[in-house]
Amino acid sequence: MTLKPIGTIRTPFPVNRGVPIQSSMSDAIGTVEIDKEYVDGLESLDEFSHVILIYWFHRAQTTRLRVKPYLDEKPHGVFATRAPARPNRIGLSIVELIKIDGTEIVFRGADMVDGTPLIDIKPFVPEFDNRLNATSGWLAEHLAAGSGPTLSDGRFETERAEQPKRFS
Ligand SMILES: C[S@@+](CC[C@H](N)C(=O)[O-])C[C@H]1O[C@@H](n2cnc3c(N)ncnc32)[C@H](O)[C@@H]1O
């Protein structure tokens, strides 16, 4: 399987430290620069208030099957977390669409490092994506308490950024 980025996400966060830990906790404005060859695929996307950005955690280089996430002192299986240290470094953020101007998409809710390679965009559709009976597992008590950090401390950062044009 080979993935080819369709663009680049630009954000105010040059390094991993100080990045919001979720898009729902972020008011930061970001832009997506879509590669010209994909611009026709943006038609009608501006009809949606929110979009799902799927991207590659290009600065995460270690895979850990058990991680200590930001919102708990205890480790959890990586698939029970949103940590970047996953076998396939796929990140997913639901962000508010502000505008689309040619190859540039402006959004609110950035929780990515500047330069993050974008893999895909999908419209967020409440009728498809909302789950009114969903539960939050180990996160529930931490979110209810409203405690815990909202910004990353760089624990998943590496010194050397991966800049693949193609990755598999
Ligand atoms: C906990 S993850 C959640 C990301 C996404 N909303 C998700 O659920 O897949 C967010 C953190 O990932 C880290 N991060 C963001 N962009 C990254 C990148 N390109 N490479 C490595 N880590 C990144 C930052 O520390 C940020 O605070």
PDBQT file of the ligand as one rigid body, heavy atoms in Angstrom, charges set to zero:
ROOT
HETATM    1  C1  LIG A 201      -3.012  13.566  20.478  1.00  0.00    +0.000 C 
HETATM    2  S1  LIG A 201      -2.793  13.910  18.758  1.00  0.00    +0.000 S 
HETATM    3  C2  LIG A 201      -4.463  14.009  18.169  1.00  0.00    +0.000 C 
HETATM    4  C3  LIG A 201      -4.482  14.324  16.708  1.00  0.00    +0.000 C 
HETATM    5  C4  LIG A 201      -5.795  14.062  16.021  1.00  0.00    +0.000 C 
HETATM    6  N1  LIG A 201      -6.843  14.966  16.441  1.00  0.00    +0.000 N 
HETATM    7  C5  LIG A 201      -6.217  12.629  16.206  1.00  0.00    +0.000 C 
HETATM    8  O1  LIG A 201      -7.050  12.357  17.066  1.00  0.00    +0.000 OA
HETATM    9  O2  LIG A 201      -5.733  11.764  15.458  1.00  0.00    +0.000 OA
HETATM   10  C6  LIG A 201      -2.365  15.616  18.745  1.00  0.00    +0.000 C 
HETATM   11  C7  LIG A 201      -0.923  15.801  19.080  1.00  0.00    +0.000 C 
HETATM   12  O3  LIG A 201      -0.152  15.151  18.076  1.00  0.00    +0.000 OA
HETATM   13  C8  LIG A 201       1.072  15.820  17.915  1.00  0.00    +0.000 C 
HETATM   14  N2  LIG A 201       1.252  16.075  16.487  1.00  0.00    +0.000 N 
HETATM   15  C9  LIG A 201       0.557  16.929  15.716  1.00  0.00    +0.000 A 
HETATM   16  N3  LIG A 201       1.018  16.901  14.452  1.00  0.00    +0.000 NA
HETATM   17  C10 LIG A 201       2.023  16.001  14.432  1.00  0.00    +0.000 A 
HETATM   18  C11 LIG A 201       2.904  15.511  13.422  1.00  0.00    +0.000 A 
HETATM   19  N4  LIG A 201       2.823  15.932  12.160  1.00  0.00    +0.000 N 
HETATM   20  N5  LIG A 201       3.816  14.585  13.769  1.00  0.00    +0.000 NA
HETATM   21  C12 LIG A 201       3.903  14.149  15.038  1.00  0.00    +0.000 A 
HETATM   22  N6  LIG A 201       3.110  14.557  16.045  1.00  0.00    +0.000 NA
HETATM   23  C13 LIG A 201       2.182  15.485  15.738  1.00  0.00    +0.000 A 
HETATM   24  C14 LIG A 201       0.985  17.108  18.724  1.00  0.00    +0.000 C 
HETATM   25  O4  LIG A 201       1.715  16.897  19.916  1.00  0.00    +0.000 OA
HETATM   26  C15 LIG A 201      -0.492  17.248  19.036  1.00  0.00    +0.000 C 
HETATM   27  O5  LIG A 201      -0.697  17.876  20.269  1.00  0.00    +0.000 OA
ENDROOT
TORSDOF 0
